[in-house]
Amino acid sequence: MTPTATITILLSEADVLTLNDGSTRPCGFWAEEFITAHRIFTAANIRTIIATPGGGAAHVEPDSMHAPHSPDPDGYRTYLSGLSENLSAPTSLETVDPATVDGIFVPGGYGPVVDLHKNSHVGNFLRALRQEGTPIATVCHGTAALLADTTSGATWPYAALTMTSFSDQEEADIGLLGTLPFTVEQEIRRRGGTYTAGQPWQQHIEITDTLITGQNPASTAAVAAQLAQRTSTHSTSTIRS
């Protein structure tokens, strides 16, 4: 069956997060967010391109594979093992033509606050999608990727837009508020974005034009469903292999 659309799932290449005191912790993509979205896209007959900025391996964040963060650790391991080749040798974002995709999804985990937020390839890709009106969807710390779409001396293009991400309250709940180089909430506010949050750990999404953002893992399914729906109206005329 011919895919109905193509979505790029952008993952971080980072596996270590350095905190303000110089200590480190393992990081990567959040299993629940990646798997939930991938399942929704697959069920909708949407082709997915798993990509990292330079084609380096994507790493699952270890904490996301253990209770209480993982509701199904054995199932997650099985699902990820079926995509092991795509995760160990993903597509380089540099080689993806933005004109050939119908949307992008960026899950969280702390990886994006290490590399995606400042990567020029990420910024260029998002800028091209934004200019074409292609849907952009992020969840949790994945919203940090939007920070890469900036030009020196220019106003952040997402300034004044309403969006959400993992909240400072949620960072505090897990004991990391004040230890991180920055929080996504604070950086959105600093750059002029309109930040909103719902109750900690509960579903909350924001949709502004072609931008879809979710607050936390509980918001992933709603974000992915919205993106899947919107790609059906944006689908490129030819699905390239």
N, C-alpha and C positions, 0 to 999 in steps of 0.2 A: 504494500500500500504506500502510495506517495505521501511523504510528510506534508502536513498542512502549512507548516511554517518552520522557521529556524530561530532558535534562541541560543545565545552565547551565555554559558554559566562561567562567570569570572571568579577565579579563586586566587588566593594569595600564594606566594612561594615561600613565605616566612615560616619558620618553625621555632623561633626563639623570640620572646618579647623581653626587652630590657626595661626594668622598672627604674624609677627615679633614684633609688638608693644603690643602683648598680647591680642588684640581684636580677636573676633571670627566671623565666618560667616558660615551659613549652607552649606553643601556640600553633594555630593553623586555621582550618575552616571548621565550622560547627556542624557535626554530623547530622543532627536532626534537621537543620535548616537546608542543607544540601540535599539530603535524601528525600525529604518531604517534597521539595520543589521538583526534583528530578522525576519522582514518581508521578506527580501531577502532569508534567510536560509529556512524559512518555504515554500516559493514559490518554492524553489529548492528541496523540499522533504527531507530536511536535519533535522535530529533530533538534538535538542539543549538541553544541560544541563546547566541550570542557576546555577552558583556556586559562593560562597564567600569563603575566606580563611578558616574560621572555621564554616561555616554554619549559621552565624548570618544574620539578615535581611539586605537586600540591600535597600538603600534609594535614591529616585530620587532627584536630586538637584533642589530646588524650583525655582531658576532663569530660569531653562531650560523649565519650564512649563508656562512661561509668555511671552507675546510679549515684545520685538521683537525677542526673542530667540526661541520661539515656533511658527512655522507657522500654527499650528493646535492644540491649547491647548485642546479643547474639544475632538478632535479625539485621542490625546495622552492619556488623562485621561481614555477614554473608552478602549483603547488598553491595558494600564497598569492594569486597573481593571480586565481585563481578565486573567492577569498573576499574580494577587495579591498573590495567594498561593505560587507560585514559588519565588516571591520576598520577602515575609515575612518569608518563611522557605525554603531558597534555599539549594541545595546540598552543603555539605562541600567538599571543594577541596581535603581535606585529604583523602576522601573516593573514589575519582575518580582514576581509574587506567589509567595512561597516555597511556598505550598500547591499550586501547579500544576507544580512540578518534582519529579523523582524522584532527583536527585542533582546535585552540583556538582563540577567539576574545576578546579583552579587550577594551571597550569603555572608553571615558573620563568622564568629570566632575572632580571636584577637589578631589573627594574621593581617587583616586589612589595615589595622592601625600601625603596623610595622612598615608595610611596603606600598599597598594600593593607594594610600592617601597622597603620595608624593611622586608617583610614577608617571613620567611624561607620556608613555604609550597609552596608559589608562586614560589620562587626561585628553589626549588627542582622539581616542576612540569614542569616549563619551561625548566629546564636543561634536564629532561628526554625527553621532546618533541624534543628539539634541537638535542639530540644525536640520535634520531630515524628518524630525517629528517621530522618531522611532521610540517606542516605549522603553523606559529605563526603570528597573525595579531593584530595590535593595531591602535588606532586612538586618536589623540588629547592628552590629559593628560594620556590616557591609556598606552602610551609608557613608562610611569614611571615604570610600572610593570617589564620591562626588567632589571631595576636596581637591582631587587632582585636576579637575577641569577648571583651570584658572590661568590667567595671563598676567604677567608681571605688570603691576600698576593699574590693572583693570578691576572693576567691580566683579566680585564672584557672581557668575551667571545664575546661581541659585538663590542669591540674596532676595529676600522678600517672599520667596516661595515657602509654603507651609510643608513641613516634613517632620519625620520622626526617626528615632534610632534608639539603641539601648540607652536607657536614661541614667543620669547621675544617681538617682535613688537606687536603681538596680546595681550600679557599680558599688555603691555603699553596702548594699545587702550582701554582696560577696566579698567585701573587705578590700576592694581595690581602689575606691575613690581616694584621690590624693596620692596614689602611688604610681599612676600612669603618666606618661609624657603629656598626654592630653586626653580628654574625653570627647566623644563625638558630639554629645549635646553641647558642651561648652564651645567647641569649635564652630558648630553651626551658628550658634548665637553670635559669636565673635565676628563671623563673616557676614552677618546681616540676614541670615535665614530666620524664618519664623518656626521655632521649635515647639512641638506639642508632645505630650505623653499621656497615656492612660494610666490605669492602676498598674503597679509593678507586677510583672510576670503574666499579665492578662493581654489578650489580643487587642491591638490598636494599630490601625493603618491610616495613612494619609494619601490622598490622590489629588494631585495638582497638575492638570493638563496631562502630559505624557509621563510624569514622574509618579511612581508608586513606591511608598516606603512603609516599612513595618518596624515596630518597636523592639521585638524580642522573638525568641523561638516560637512562642504561641501565636505569633502573627504571620508565620511563614506560609501556611496553607492559603490564607486569604490573599496575601500578596501574589503568590504564584498563580492562583486562580484568576486574579484580575489580569495578570500579565498574559496568561494563556488566552483569555478572552480577547484582549486587545490585539494580540498578534494576528488573530483571524481577520481583522480589518486592515492590517498593515502588511499582510503577507506579500513577499516579493513574488514577481510573476514566475520566476524559475527557482526551484530549490536545487542548489548546487551540491554535488557530492564531495 
